[in-house]
Amino acid sequence: MSIRLQFIGGGKMGEALLGGLIADGWAQPDELAVVEPLAPRRLELSGRYPQTLVGEAPQPGVDAVLAVKPDDIEAAAGALSAAGPSRVLSIAAGVRTASLERWMGEGVRVVRAMPNTPALVGCGASAVAPGASASAHDVRWAVEVLASVGTVEVTSESQLDAVTGLSGSGPAYVFLVAEALIAAGTAEGLPTEVADGLVRETIRGAGELLVRSARAPAALRADVTSRGGTTERGISVLEQEGLREAFAAAVAAATRRSLELGRA
């Protein structure tokens, strides 16, 4: 079989997409390739995906996912450009399509995406935006690739910085909440392992309930918040301490940082 897609970068996100596309049936293992500069990582990937081509150089004329860090993307795009792909999906945070199109050269269609780390367990939330020459077909292609590891929204590029601040950084906000709740439970006398287990399942269960329900988050919160009860007392403290304002400020700060990285 001919190679349908190559990943430039074999890190965690690149491997998540590789495994997702195989599991989803989008491609057979031998229809995918990975370009990875580090020999130990190439060996590791070859062991896990023996039918997939893992090498050091891009395959000529093959669509590609740029899955490298922002600091490495200009060099990676230059090397990929020499291989003559028709279209490229970039998942590098903050890197604008105009820069990608300049590095890739004339005639290469570019789609930019912002996935998040839950893609590693098939529960990612991603957004994609087309570059200047990308068609609706190219956007559908990018959506298909990312849908193998979660849900995908189509946005304008001007909205991707806000996506980065919200869902791109969002898992870290949730993990910070988990840290704080475990510490709070421990402070109230629970053994750390008990508090840890309860918090993990509480966050998992609340997330599942939110995803499966068509009701608004505020309505689900109200279901738990009996008048005069324990939850109402706890929520009142969070409101007084400015939880909403803190989250708004965090998303705004992360959005601004994404804008700064795009201008760098």
PyMOL commands that set and color helices and strands:
alter all, ss='L'
color gray80, all
select helices_A, chain A and resi 12-24+29-31+39-48+70-81+97-104+117-121+136-147+157-168+170-187+192-212+217-224+230-240+243-263
alter helices_A, ss='H'
color red, helices_A
select strands_A, chain A and resi 5-8+32-35+53-55+64-66+87-90+109-114+124-130+150-154
alter strands_A, ss='S'
color yellow, strands_A
deselect
rebuild
show_as cartoon
